Amino acid sequence: MNRIVRFSISTLSAFIAMLCSFALVAHAQGSTPAEPGPWPDSLRGRGGFTKEEVERLKALKISGYIQADWLHFDRRDSANGQAFYWDARKNLFTIRRGRVKLVYTSGNMRVTVQPDFTERGVVLKDAYGSVDLLPNEAFTVDVGLFLRPNFEVAYSSSHRESPERSQVTLAFYPGERDLGFMFTSKLDLADAFQPRIQLGMFNGEGTAPERDPYKDIIARVTLPLPFGATSPVKANVGASFYYGGIPQTDSMIVKVVNNANRPAPNDATGSWAGWGNKRNVNVEAQVTMDLLGIGSTMLRGEFMTGQRPTFPSSSKLVELRNQSGYYAYFIQNIGKHFQAVAKYDMFDRNTDLTGNFATSIADMASTVFGFGGNIFVDNLRITLWYDIPHIAEGELAKKDGNGDFLAFPDVKDNKGTIRFQYMF
């Protein structure tokens, strides 16, 4: 699990004080001309701002959002490990996300810092610099802590139509962010045709400190389909490739042998043994259609397949699992203020084990069908959502005293969410 980056109380107090000072400046700007000045010398050094200082403050943009949730769980317990969603509190209020994003722009350079404030603490989400090496974002470099290149990862939680990302996305891109650098090229080849290429190198540890010399490489290419600028149908397709790994230096590893996870000889050799044991290939598509009079219709989906290792410890070998999954969204806008959404996602944690052979949560396959809607009122969005999970038939089954598998009961473990989101 990625280590959480937390601020001290003094740092948090200083940050809040800084935000207050920015708010006062923004208020003062609202009552001054677009081109302030000349500035009296009497203001210099006495709490006022020079014209140059005001121009610097104008280069700073502050935005953010708060997501206040009410969650309801059908179950208070895990049902002996057979419940997908459960919480001993049954229902609760929580701040799912409380983001404040600061972006400072100077010429062709930008610096972005974004902390997340919740009742669980303060976590640093983004801290990176961007440089536009060519005009019109034709070639950009990002360096620092930021979102990895993937559609659902990069699609902001403030705009995503469902409360959470899909199972397979969270598994292949845990924490969404990572430390590294990335090149992005957006090619303006023709009217309404701008292919995009992203190539990055990352630690592979998310926000946690690096543990080994291995790095993860991610490449992604997306391009719009040439339906024409006036077509009521807009579509983008893309593909991405993830390749990295962790050291695999012990004489033995754990992998599927004869329908079970068993120790097996490690055939990885050399100084980079194990690099490549973390990999996946993705294909994606997004379609928007303005064919109905009530609003646009959107279809989105992505399929991912690959392999993930578990990090070894003094008492645990590297475990390798082949995994795959997909998600699909159906979104229908109804006028300007309503949106109906349905989502289906599947994740198989070990494609080499199925049915009664998948006896562990780490090996099970599961699906989640979610549906709901969004209501938009100015900067407020209200989300009503219901998730229905299902574990693949026969998996996680228990044995009786004779060693025979018992029928697996599909326990009621659904989850409901009501979310109030305010953007500023």
FIKELO-50900 format. One record per residue (C-alpha): x, y, z; residue number from 0; residue in one letter. Coordinates in Angstrom, 2 decimals. Layout:
N
ATOM        u        v        w  num  residuo
ATOM        X        Y        Z  NUM        A
...
END
This chain:
424
ATOM        u        v        w  num  residuo
ATOM     0.00     0.00     0.00    0        M
ATOM     1.43     3.39    -0.92    1        N
ATOM     2.74     5.47     1.93    2        R
ATOM     0.61     8.50     2.69    3        I
ATOM     2.36    11.85     2.56    4        V
ATOM     1.09    13.88     5.50    5        R
ATOM     1.63    17.48     6.55    6        F
ATOM     2.40    18.66    10.05    7        S
ATOM    -0.06    20.92    11.87    8        I
ATOM     2.27    23.89    11.41    9        S
ATOM     2.50    23.26     7.66   10        T
ATOM    -1.27    22.99     7.42   11        L
ATOM    -1.72    26.25     9.34   12        S
ATOM     0.73    28.02     7.06   13        A
ATOM    -1.04    26.68     3.99   14        F
ATOM    -4.43    27.89     5.23   15        I
ATOM    -2.97    31.30     6.02   16        A
ATOM    -1.54    31.48     2.51   17        M
ATOM    -4.94    30.65     1.01   18        L
ATOM    -6.55    33.41     3.06   19        C
ATOM    -4.02    35.95     1.80   20        S
ATOM    -4.67    34.84    -1.78   21        F
ATOM    -8.40    35.24    -1.23   22        A
ATOM    -7.89    38.82     0.02   23        L
ATOM    -5.80    39.64    -3.02   24        V
ATOM    -8.42    38.15    -5.35   25        A
ATOM   -11.10    40.24    -3.67   26        H
ATOM    -9.01    43.36    -4.04   27        A
ATOM    -8.44    42.62    -7.72   28        Q
ATOM   -12.17    42.44    -8.31   29        G
ATOM   -12.51    46.13    -7.44   30        S
ATOM    -9.46    47.46    -9.33   31        T
ATOM    -8.99    48.21   -13.02   32        P
ATOM    -7.64    45.51   -15.34   33        A
ATOM    -4.36    47.47   -15.59   34        E
ATOM    -3.59    48.68   -12.04   35        P
ATOM    -1.30    51.61   -11.36   36        G
ATOM     0.51    53.76   -11.03   37        P
ATOM     1.12    52.47    -7.53   38        W
ATOM     1.96    55.06    -4.85   39        P
ATOM     5.32    54.69    -3.20   40        D
ATOM     3.55    54.91     0.15   41        S
ATOM     2.21    51.36    -0.38   42        L
ATOM     5.64    49.83    -0.86   43        R
ATOM     6.88    47.99     2.21   44        G
ATOM     3.72    48.86     4.17   45        R
ATOM     1.49    45.86     3.42   46        G
ATOM     0.52    46.92    -0.12   47        G
ATOM     1.50    45.31    -3.43   48        F
ATOM     3.48    46.70    -6.32   49        T
ATOM     2.21    46.30    -9.87   50        K
ATOM     4.78    43.56   -10.49   51        E
ATOM     3.66    41.69    -7.39   52        E
ATOM     0.02    41.86    -8.46   53        V
ATOM     0.96    40.52   -11.89   54        E
ATOM     2.68    37.56   -10.22   55        R
ATOM    -0.40    36.86    -8.12   56        L
ATOM    -2.54    36.99   -11.25   57        K
ATOM    -0.43    34.14   -12.60   58        A
ATOM    -1.64    31.95    -9.72   59        L
ATOM    -4.92    30.10   -10.27   60        K
ATOM    -6.72    28.48    -7.34   61        I
ATOM    -9.49    25.95    -7.91   62        S
ATOM   -10.84    22.86    -6.25   63        G
ATOM   -13.81    20.85    -5.13   64        Y
ATOM   -15.30    19.13    -2.10   65        I
ATOM   -17.12    15.79    -2.24   66        Q
ATOM   -19.24    15.10     0.84   67        A
ATOM   -20.64    11.55     0.79   68        D
ATOM   -23.23     9.55     2.64   69        W
ATOM   -22.53     5.82     2.24   70        L
ATOM   -24.82     2.92     3.04   71        H
ATOM   -23.66    -0.70     3.20   72        F
ATOM   -25.88    -3.76     3.23   73        D
ATOM   -23.45    -5.65     5.44   74        R
ATOM   -21.66    -4.88     8.70   75        R
ATOM   -19.26    -7.83     8.32   76        D
ATOM   -17.27    -9.55     5.58   77        S
ATOM   -19.40   -12.74     5.63   78        A
ATOM   -16.29   -14.89     6.12   79        N
ATOM   -14.54   -13.09     3.29   80        G
ATOM   -17.41   -13.47     0.84   81        Q
ATOM   -18.72    -9.88     0.99   82        A
ATOM   -17.40    -7.39    -1.55   83        F
ATOM   -18.64    -4.17     0.13   84        Y
ATOM   -19.06    -4.01     3.89   85        W
ATOM   -18.50    -1.65     6.81   86        D
ATOM   -19.07    -2.24    10.52   87        A
ATOM   -20.60     1.23    10.78   88        R
ATOM   -23.33     0.32     8.26   89        K
ATOM   -23.70     3.94     7.11   90        N
ATOM   -21.58     7.03     7.50   91        L
ATOM   -20.88    10.58     6.38   92        F
ATOM   -17.42    11.23     4.98   93        T
ATOM   -15.42    13.73     2.96   94        I
ATOM   -14.35    11.58     0.03   95        R
ATOM   -12.22    14.29    -1.53   96        R
ATOM   -11.38    17.86    -0.55   97        G
ATOM    -9.05    19.17    -3.21   98        R
ATOM    -7.37    22.56    -3.50   99        V
ATOM    -5.38    22.95    -6.71  100        K
ATOM    -2.81    25.71    -7.15  101        L
ATOM    -1.36    26.32   -10.63  102        V
ATOM     1.27    29.01   -11.16  103        Y
ATOM     1.99    29.93   -14.80  104        T
ATOM     5.03    31.84   -16.00  105        S
ATOM     5.53    31.95   -19.74  106        G
ATOM     5.70    28.40   -21.05  107        N
ATOM     6.14    26.90   -17.58  108        M
ATOM     3.56    25.77   -15.02  109        R
ATOM     3.85    24.49   -11.46  110        V
ATOM     0.96    22.49    -9.98  111        T
ATOM     0.42    21.57    -6.33  112        V
ATOM    -2.72    19.81    -5.12  113        Q
ATOM    -3.33    18.58    -1.56  114        P
ATOM    -6.39    16.60    -0.49  115        D
ATOM    -8.12    17.56     2.78  116        F
ATOM   -10.40    15.00     4.47  117        T
ATOM   -11.26    13.92     8.03  118        E
ATOM    -8.61    11.20     7.57  119        R
ATOM    -5.82    13.74     7.16  120        G
ATOM    -4.09    15.82     4.52  121        V
ATOM    -2.45    14.02     1.60  122        V
ATOM    -0.32    15.45    -1.20  123        L
ATOM    -1.87    14.36    -4.51  124        K
ATOM     0.04    16.38    -7.14  125        D
ATOM     3.33    18.26    -7.14  126        A
ATOM     4.88    18.73   -10.57  127        Y
ATOM     6.21    21.17   -13.10  128        G
ATOM     5.29    21.38   -16.78  129        S
ATOM     7.19    22.99   -19.64  130        V
ATOM     5.74    23.59   -23.12  131        D
ATOM     8.71    23.09   -25.43  132        L
ATOM     6.62    23.85   -28.52  133        L
ATOM     3.65    26.23   -29.00  134        P
ATOM     0.01    25.09   -28.63  135        N
ATOM     0.99    22.21   -26.31  136        E
ATOM     2.57    20.40   -29.28  137        A
ATOM     5.31    19.04   -27.00  138        F
ATOM     5.14    19.19   -23.19  139        T
ATOM     7.28    17.74   -20.41  140        V
ATOM     5.89    16.98   -16.92  141        D
ATOM     8.23    16.20   -13.99  142        V
ATOM     7.23    15.30   -10.44  143        G
ATOM     4.24    13.57    -8.85  144        L
ATOM     1.25    13.40   -11.21  145        F
ATOM    -1.36    11.14   -12.82  146        L
ATOM    -0.12     8.27   -14.95  147        R
ATOM    -1.27     8.17   -18.60  148        P
ATOM    -4.56     6.27   -18.73  149        N
ATOM    -8.05     7.51   -19.61  150        F
ATOM    -9.92     6.67   -16.40  151        E
ATOM    -6.89     7.56   -14.27  152        V
ATOM    -6.52    11.01   -15.85  153        A
ATOM   -10.27    11.69   -16.03  154        Y
ATOM   -10.84    13.98   -13.06  155        S
ATOM   -12.89    12.69   -10.12  156        S
ATOM   -14.75    16.01   -10.22  157        S
ATOM   -16.09    15.13   -13.71  158        H
ATOM   -16.29    11.34   -13.59  159        R
ATOM   -19.91    10.22   -13.79  160        E
ATOM   -19.55     7.42   -11.19  161        S
ATOM   -18.26     7.92    -7.64  162        P
ATOM   -15.18     5.71    -8.05  163        E
ATOM   -12.88     4.33   -10.70  164        R
ATOM   -13.17     0.75   -11.93  165        S
ATOM   -11.68    -2.30   -10.24  166        Q
ATOM    -9.15    -3.04   -12.99  167        V
ATOM    -7.99     0.59   -13.15  168        T
ATOM    -7.40     0.69    -9.38  169        L
ATOM    -5.50    -2.61    -9.58  170        A
ATOM    -3.23    -1.78   -12.51  171        F
ATOM    -2.73     1.88   -11.50  172        Y
ATOM    -2.93     1.90    -7.67  173        P
ATOM    -3.05     5.40    -6.25  174        G
ATOM    -3.39     6.75    -9.80  175        E
ATOM    -0.27     8.91    -9.41  176        R
ATOM     3.45     8.21    -9.49  177        D
ATOM     6.79     9.99    -9.37  178        L
ATOM     8.60    10.44   -12.65  179        G
ATOM     8.56    12.37   -15.91  180        F
ATOM     6.44    12.25   -19.04  181        M
ATOM     6.54    13.63   -22.58  182        F
ATOM     3.23    14.56   -24.22  183        T
ATOM     2.87    15.47   -27.88  184        S
ATOM    -0.42    16.70   -29.32  185        K
ATOM    -0.17    16.85   -33.10  186        L
ATOM    -2.48    19.26   -34.93  187        D
ATOM    -2.58    17.40   -38.24  188        L
ATOM    -5.97    18.51   -39.57  189        A
ATOM    -9.25    20.09   -38.57  190        D
ATOM   -10.64    18.18   -35.56  191        A
ATOM    -7.85    15.60   -35.87  192        F
ATOM    -5.25    15.83   -33.09  193        Q
ATOM    -3.52    12.54   -32.21  194        P
ATOM    -1.89    12.48   -28.80  195        R
ATOM     1.22    10.58   -27.76  196        I
ATOM     2.38    10.15   -24.15  197        Q
ATOM     5.56     8.46   -22.95  198        L
ATOM     6.64     8.40   -19.31  199        G
ATOM     9.07     6.79   -16.90  200        M
ATOM     8.07     6.33   -13.24  201        F
ATOM     9.33     4.85    -9.98  202        N
ATOM     6.44     2.42    -9.92  203        G
ATOM     5.81     2.98    -6.20  204        E
ATOM     3.12     5.66    -6.36  205        G
ATOM     3.76     8.23    -3.62  206        T
ATOM     5.92     5.84    -1.58  207        A
ATOM     9.73     6.10    -1.65  208        P
ATOM    11.52     4.08    -4.32  209        E
ATOM    12.67     0.64    -3.15  210        R
ATOM    14.71    -0.62    -6.10  211        D
ATOM    16.53     0.63    -9.22  212        P
ATOM    13.81    -0.62   -11.58  213        Y
ATOM    11.61     1.92   -13.37  214        K
ATOM     8.22     1.54   -15.04  215        D
ATOM     7.63     2.76   -18.60  216        I
ATOM     4.15     3.74   -19.80  217        I
ATOM     3.24     4.67   -23.38  218        A
ATOM    -0.19     5.77   -24.61  219        R
ATOM    -1.49     6.83   -28.02  220        V
ATOM    -4.97     8.24   -28.63  221        T
ATOM    -6.50     9.60   -31.80  222        L
ATOM    -9.91    10.89   -32.88  223        P
ATOM   -11.77     9.05   -35.61  224        L
ATOM   -12.19    11.26   -38.71  225        P
ATOM   -15.97    11.73   -38.74  226        F
ATOM   -15.56    15.42   -39.57  227        G
ATOM   -15.94    18.59   -37.55  228        A
ATOM   -19.69    18.87   -38.24  229        T
ATOM   -20.56    15.23   -37.54  230        S
ATOM   -22.96    14.55   -34.61  231        P
ATOM   -20.71    11.63   -33.67  232        V
ATOM   -17.32    12.16   -32.05  233        K
ATOM   -15.06     9.24   -31.18  234        A
ATOM   -11.60     8.61   -29.80  235        N
ATOM    -9.71     5.35   -29.70  236        V
ATOM    -6.44     4.55   -28.05  237        G
ATOM    -3.98     1.96   -26.81  238        A
ATOM    -1.42     1.93   -24.03  239        S
ATOM     1.44    -0.23   -22.84  240        F
ATOM     2.85    -0.58   -19.32  241        Y
ATOM     6.18    -2.30   -18.69  242        Y
ATOM     8.11    -2.41   -15.43  243        G
ATOM     8.78    -4.70   -12.53  244        G
ATOM    10.28    -5.48    -9.17  245        I
ATOM    13.41    -7.51    -8.36  246        P
ATOM    12.89   -11.25    -8.70  247        Q
ATOM    16.13   -12.59    -7.25  248        T
ATOM    15.15   -15.49    -4.97  249        D
ATOM    15.65   -19.03    -6.19  250        S
ATOM    11.90   -19.64    -5.97  251        M
ATOM     8.76   -17.67    -6.85  252        I
ATOM     5.04   -18.39    -6.45  253        V
ATOM     2.89   -18.91    -9.55  254        K
ATOM     0.03   -21.14   -10.71  255        V
ATOM     1.09   -24.77   -11.07  256        V
ATOM    -1.53   -27.54   -11.43  257        N
ATOM    -4.46   -25.23   -10.62  258        N
ATOM    -2.96   -23.77    -7.45  259        A
ATOM    -0.49   -21.11    -6.36  260        N
ATOM     2.68   -23.05    -5.60  261        R
ATOM     6.41   -22.37    -5.21  262        P
ATOM     8.26   -22.87    -8.47  263        A
ATOM    11.85   -22.32    -9.68  264        P
ATOM    12.69   -18.76   -10.61  265        N
ATOM    13.87   -18.68   -14.21  266        D
ATOM    14.65   -14.93   -14.19  267        A
ATOM    18.40   -14.27   -14.34  268        T
ATOM    20.81   -11.38   -14.70  269        G
ATOM    21.22    -8.03   -12.98  270        S
ATOM    17.70    -6.99   -14.05  271        W
ATOM    15.95   -10.21   -13.04  272        A
ATOM    12.26    -9.50   -12.67  273        G
ATOM    12.04    -6.40   -14.82  274        W
ATOM     9.01    -7.09   -16.97  275        G
ATOM     6.99    -8.96   -14.34  276        N
ATOM     4.72    -5.89   -14.07  277        K
ATOM     3.12    -5.25   -17.44  278        R
ATOM    -0.19    -4.71   -19.18  279        N
ATOM    -1.69    -3.77   -22.54  280        V
ATOM    -4.85    -1.63   -22.80  281        N
ATOM    -7.26    -0.65   -25.55  282        V
ATOM    -9.84     2.11   -25.06  283        E
ATOM   -12.64     3.97   -26.83  284        A
ATOM   -14.87     6.96   -26.09  285        Q
ATOM   -17.87     7.89   -28.25  286        V
ATOM   -20.16    10.94   -27.95  287        T
ATOM   -23.35    11.12   -30.02  288        M
ATOM   -25.69    14.11   -30.39  289        D
ATOM   -28.52    12.17   -32.01  290        L
ATOM   -31.34    12.63   -29.49  291        L
ATOM   -33.14    15.85   -28.79  292        G
ATOM   -32.80    15.51   -25.00  293        I
ATOM   -28.99    15.61   -24.83  294        G
ATOM   -25.78    13.87   -25.82  295        S
ATOM   -25.19    10.14   -25.38  296        T
ATOM   -21.76     8.86   -24.36  297        M
ATOM   -20.22     5.39   -24.45  298        L
ATOM   -16.84     4.66   -22.88  299        R
ATOM   -14.88     1.51   -22.32  300        G
ATOM   -11.44     0.02   -21.82  301        E
ATOM    -9.96    -3.48   -21.69  302        F
ATOM    -6.73    -4.23   -19.81  303        M
ATOM    -4.74    -7.44   -19.57  304        T
ATOM    -1.35    -8.17   -18.05  305        G
ATOM     0.59    -9.40   -15.04  306        Q
ATOM     1.23    -8.03   -11.56  307        R
ATOM     3.70    -9.22    -8.89  308        P
ATOM     3.45    -8.88    -5.13  309        T
ATOM     6.47    -7.33    -3.42  310        F
ATOM     8.54    -9.91    -1.49  311        P
ATOM     9.41    -9.79     2.20  312        S
ATOM    11.69   -11.77     4.50  313        S
ATOM     9.01   -14.46     4.80  314        S
ATOM     7.27   -14.16     1.44  315        K
ATOM     8.33   -14.90    -2.11  316        L
ATOM     7.40   -12.88    -5.17  317        V
ATOM     3.96   -13.98    -6.36  318        E
ATOM     3.03   -13.59   -10.03  319        L
ATOM    -0.56   -13.34   -11.24  320        R
ATOM    -1.95   -12.90   -14.74  321        N
ATOM    -4.88   -10.49   -14.56  322        Q
ATOM    -7.41    -8.86   -16.86  323        S
ATOM   -10.51    -6.72   -16.71  324        G
ATOM   -12.65    -4.12   -18.41  325        Y
ATOM   -15.21    -1.40   -17.78  326        Y
ATOM   -18.03     0.14   -19.82  327        A
ATOM   -20.04     3.33   -19.24  328        Y
ATOM   -23.39     4.41   -20.69  329        F
ATOM   -24.15     8.09   -20.07  330        I
ATOM   -27.23     9.97   -21.19  331        Q
ATOM   -27.51    13.71   -20.64  332        N
ATOM   -31.07    14.94   -20.13  333        I
ATOM   -31.17    18.66   -20.74  334        G
ATOM   -28.59    20.80   -18.94  335        K
ATOM   -29.25    19.65   -15.39  336        H
ATOM   -29.69    15.88   -15.38  337        F
ATOM   -27.62    12.87   -16.32  338        Q
ATOM   -28.43     9.13   -16.21  339        A
ATOM   -25.50     6.71   -15.91  340        V
ATOM   -24.92     2.95   -15.94  341        A
ATOM   -21.55     1.29   -15.49  342        K
ATOM   -20.36    -2.31   -15.61  343        Y
ATOM   -16.84    -3.41   -14.72  344        D
ATOM   -15.13    -6.77   -14.32  345        M
ATOM   -11.76    -7.72   -12.86  346        F
ATOM   -10.20   -11.19   -12.79  347        D
ATOM    -7.37   -11.16   -10.25  348        R
ATOM    -5.91   -14.44   -11.49  349        N
ATOM    -6.92   -15.60   -14.96  350        T
ATOM    -5.18   -18.96   -14.41  351        D
ATOM    -7.54   -19.95   -11.58  352        L
ATOM   -11.31   -20.26   -11.96  353        T
ATOM   -14.23   -21.81   -10.09  354        G
ATOM   -13.35   -23.83    -7.00  355        N
ATOM    -9.64   -23.41    -7.69  356        F
ATOM    -9.89   -19.68    -6.86  357        A
ATOM   -10.03   -19.97    -3.07  358        T
ATOM    -8.48   -16.62    -2.15  359        S
ATOM    -9.70   -13.03    -2.48  360        I
ATOM    -6.39   -12.33    -4.22  361        A
ATOM    -7.39   -14.77    -6.99  362        D
ATOM   -11.13   -14.16    -7.40  363        M
ATOM   -12.96   -12.62   -10.33  364        A
ATOM   -15.70   -10.08    -9.61  365        S
ATOM   -18.08    -7.77   -11.39  366        T
ATOM   -19.76    -4.56   -10.25  367        V
ATOM   -22.87    -3.16   -11.89  368        F
ATOM   -23.51     0.44   -10.89  369        G
ATOM   -26.24     2.83   -11.87  370        F
ATOM   -27.49     6.24   -10.84  371        G
ATOM   -27.63     9.83   -11.91  372        G
ATOM   -26.22    13.31   -11.49  373        N
ATOM   -28.04    16.60   -10.91  374        I
ATOM   -26.24    19.84   -11.81  375        F
ATOM   -27.11    23.19   -10.24  376        V
ATOM   -24.50    25.87   -10.97  377        D
ATOM   -21.31    24.71    -9.19  378        N
ATOM   -23.15    22.02    -7.24  379        L
ATOM   -23.45    18.42    -8.42  380        R
ATOM   -25.57    15.84    -6.59  381        I
ATOM   -24.83    12.18    -7.31  382        T
ATOM   -27.17     9.29    -6.48  383        L
ATOM   -25.49     5.91    -7.02  384        W
ATOM   -26.00     2.23    -6.27  385        Y
ATOM   -23.39    -0.55    -6.71  386        D
ATOM   -24.25    -4.26    -7.01  387        I
ATOM   -21.16    -6.51    -6.85  388        P
ATOM   -20.97   -10.19    -7.72  389        H
ATOM   -18.20   -12.72    -7.20  390        I
ATOM   -17.72   -15.30    -9.96  391        A
ATOM   -19.69   -18.49    -9.46  392        E
ATOM   -17.89   -21.17    -7.47  393        G
ATOM   -15.02   -18.94    -6.36  394        E
ATOM   -14.16   -18.49    -2.66  395        L
ATOM   -16.19   -21.64    -1.96  396        A
ATOM   -15.59   -23.36     1.38  397        K
ATOM   -15.11   -27.07     2.01  398        K
ATOM   -17.16   -29.19     4.38  399        D
ATOM   -15.78   -31.82     6.75  400        G
ATOM   -15.50   -34.36     3.96  401        N
ATOM   -13.47   -32.01     1.77  402        G
ATOM   -16.33   -31.32    -0.63  403        D
ATOM   -16.99   -27.77    -1.80  404        F
ATOM   -20.07   -26.11    -0.36  405        L
ATOM   -22.41   -24.08    -2.54  406        A
ATOM   -21.31   -20.44    -2.60  407        F
ATOM   -24.00   -18.08    -1.32  408        P
ATOM   -24.13   -14.76    -3.18  409        D
ATOM   -24.50   -12.55    -0.10  410        V
ATOM   -26.27    -9.21    -0.33  411        K
ATOM   -23.38    -6.74    -0.14  412        D
ATOM   -24.51    -3.75    -2.17  413        N
ATOM   -23.50    -0.16    -1.51  414        K
ATOM   -25.36     3.13    -1.96  415        G
ATOM   -23.81     6.59    -2.30  416        T
ATOM   -25.26    10.08    -2.10  417        I
ATOM   -22.68    12.73    -2.94  418        R
ATOM   -22.75    16.51    -2.80  419        F
ATOM   -19.93    18.06    -4.78  420        Q
ATOM   -19.17    21.76    -4.85  421        Y
ATOM   -16.58    23.18    -7.22  422        M
ATOM   -14.84    26.53    -6.86  423        F
END
